[in-house]
Amino acid sequence: MGMTGIIAFQGEPGAYSHEACQQARPDMEALPCATFEDVIAAVREGRAEQAMLPVENSTYGRVADIHRLLPESGLHILDEAFVRVRISLMGLPGARLQDITDVRAHLVLLPQSAAFLKAHGIRGHAAADSAGAAAELAERKVKGEGVLASTLAAEIYGLDVLARDIEDHGHNTTRFVIMGREPDLTRRGDKMMTTFVFEVRNIPAALYKAMGGFATNGVNMTKLESYMIDGSFTATRFYSDIEGHPEDENVKLALEELEYFTRNLDVLGVYPADPRRDG
């Protein structure tokens, strides 16, 4: 399905979120934004049609604070995209791997490539972000220095890729959600997902009762996370992904039961499951 227009992401050109935009929305122009809030604002204000937001990573769990932003954003999830994080080591044009003594990368990439760096006697240094480090290396041209980032960053900043796929575990994947201003509730795939947030009423065993409807109606809940609202310890909001479409009889019954025990229930989106979800 070819989408045209602009898709916003957080980070510098060449960031993994940029790579996710290219993979999932190859026909759209990617717009870099400084923060997640800026990404959401770009879509709300019409400067972009869609937003690419990372929700969780297979190695590190959820991406900080994104769950707080999703319900408040007023945007809707249109798709999910699972993107493999492939780490490349890049250097200045003409550099050789054996000449590299130090690399800079986002903090989370360093432990993932620790074995490779150790084997080659390379010291790792934390940078604010990997694509930014690539841009800086291209500008400062420090000999013997490299960067760990996506191959896209190497292309953008004119650096040479000296080694590919250097991560220790070949399964580090980030799950992104693609959001837009209007929901799309059509069935666009055999397997649909529904994401919603809710607050339970202050009654005994409310969460247990609220969950009961999913169990009795055979709805598979693939995610349930709690997070505090406005830093208050008493008000907790839950974020959940379930398999199915709100019009499926069992999902309908489960959501009706949930509503009975919740203060508010917001469906954030209905979208096709990414085929890599089961991988």
N, C-alpha and C positions, 0 to 999 in steps of 0.2 A: 504494500500500500504506500504509494509515494506521497509524502507530506511535503508541502513547500512552506516557506516562511522561515522564521527564526526560532531557534531553540536555545534557551539560556542555560548556562552551567556555572558552577562556582570554581574559580581557579584561573590560572594563567593559560594562554594557548598551549596545548601540548599536555595538559593535565589528564589524568585518567578519566575524569568526567567528560573531557573534550573527546577522548577516544570513544567513550560510551555513546556520545552524540553521533559520531561518525558511523559507528556500527549499527545503531538502532534507527537513526534518522539520516541516512546518507544524503538525502536530497535537501535537507534543511541547512541553513547557515547557522553556525554555532556562535553564540555571543558570550564572551567571558565576563563574569561578574566577580566582585571582590568577596561578597559574603552570600550565605544562603538567603538572608533577608533580601538582598539586592536581586537575586535570581527571581524570587517570588514577586517582588515589586515590578520587575521588568515584564512579567506576564500579566499581572493585574492591571498595569498601566498601558498595556497594549504594545510595548516595545518589542515583545517576543510573543509567539503563539503558544510555545510550550516551555516547560522547565524540566531539566534532567537533575534529579536529586538523589544522592546516595542514601540508602536507608540502613543497610547493614553490610558487614564484611564477614566472610566465613572464618577468618582468623581472629578478628578483633571484636566481633559482636556489633552492637548497634552504633551508628554514627551519632556522636554526641548531639543532643538537642534537636535533631531533625524531627523527632516525634512531636516536640512542642510546637514546631513551626507548621507542621502539616495541617492540623485542625484549624488553626487560626488563619491559615493562608487564604481561605475562601476558594482554593483551587481544587480540582478533582483529578484523581489518578486515572489515566487513560491506558497505561501500559506498564509492565514491569520489564526490566532488562537485566540479565545476569551477565556481567562482564569479567572475564578472567584478567587478573592483574599480572601482566607479564613485565618483568623487570629487565631492562637493557642497561648495559654500562656503555656510556658514550664519552668520547674525548674530542679534542680539537682535530680538525682535518689533518690527516697524515699521522696522527698519534698511533702508537702501538700499545697493546695491552701491557707488555712488560715494562713500559715506561711509566705507567700510572702508579703513583704512590698513595694518593689520597682521593676519596670520592665524597661528594656532598649529595644528600638526598633527604627527603622528608623522613622524619624520625621512624615512621612505621615500616619503611622499606629496608632499613638497615638490619634489623634482626632477621628479616626474611631472606637476606642474601649473605648472612654472616659466614656460612661455610665457604662460599665462593671467595669472598673477600680475604678470609684467613688463608685459604689455599694459595692465593696470589700475593700475599703479604701487603694487602691494601688496607689503609686505615679509613674508617667511615666517620663522617661528620654530619651532624644534623643540620638541615636547612629548613626554612619556613615552608617551602614547597619545592617539589622536584622540578617542575617545569620552569619555575622562577630561577632555580639553580642552573638549569641548562641555559637560560637566557643570559645569566650573569657570566657563565663560563665563556660563552661565545663572545661576549663583550670584553671581558678582562683578559682572556687568552692566557691563563696560567698554565705553563708547561707542567706535565706530570699530574695534573688534576683531571678528574673525571666526574661524571654525574650519573646517578641511577635514576632513570625515568622511563617513560614510554617511548617506543620507537617514533611515535608521532612527534614528540618533543625534539628528537634528533633531526627529523625532517624539517621542522619549522625553524630551528635555530642553526641549521647547517653544520651539525656535529656528526662525527663518524661513530657508527655503532661498532663497538669493539667486542661485545659479547651479548648474547641474547638469552632470555629465559633463565636467568641466573638464580631465581628464587629456589629456596630449599625445598619447599612443598609445592608440588605442581597443581595445587587446587585452591589457591587463594582467589576467591571470587567476590566481587562486590555486587550487591543487588541495588539497582536503581529503580526509582519510580519516575515515570514521565507524566507530568501534570499539565492541565490546561484549564481555561476559564469555565468551559461548559462540560458537564458530565456526558459520558457516552454509555448508555445502559444496554446497547444492543449486544446480542450474542455474537462475538467475533471469533470464537474458537470453541473447540469441543470441550475444553476444560476452562471454566471461568473461575476467577477469584473475586472475592468481595472483601474490602477493607473498611473497617468502621472504628470509631472511638466512642466510648461511653463512660459515664460516671454512675456508680452504683448508689442506690438510695441508702440512707443511713439506717439500715435495718439488719438485725442479726443474720449472719450467714448469707448476706445479699449476693456476694460474688458466687458462692457455691450454688445458690438457687438460679442465678442468672446464667450460669454455665450449664445447668441441668438440661435445658432445652436443646442444646447442641448435642449432648450425649444421647438423649432419648430419641432425637430425630435423625441420628446417624450423620451429623454434619462434621466433617473433619476440620478441626481448628489447627492451622499450621503455625500460628503465632499468637501469643497473648503476653503483652508487656504492660507493666504499670509505670506510671511516672507522675510525679507531683505536679500540681497546678500552682503556679505563682509561688513556689517555694513553701507551700503550706503542707504540713505533715498529715492533716486530716482529710483534705480533699485529694482523692486519687483518681486519675483518669486511666482508663485502660485502652490499649490500642490492639486491634486484633485483625488477623487475616484468616478467612475461612475459604474452603473450596466450595464452589457453587455460585449460583446466580440468585438474587433476591426473589425472582419469580419461581424458582424451583420450590416445589411444595414443602420439602423438608426444611429448606433454608427459611422460607416464609414463616413456618410454624416456630422455628427456633428464634427468629428475630422478634416475633410477636411476644414470645415468652420472656425474652431478654428485656423488652421494652417495659414489661410489667415491673421489673426490679431495678430499672435504671432511672436516673434523673433526666439525662438526655442522651440521645443516641444519634450519632451523625455518620452516615455512610460517606466515606471519602472517595470511594471509587469502585467500579465494577470493570474488570479487565481480563483479557485472556492470560492464562498462566504461561510463563516463558517455558519453552520446551526444555531448557536446561535446569528448570526447577527440580526435576527428578534425578538429574545427573549427580 
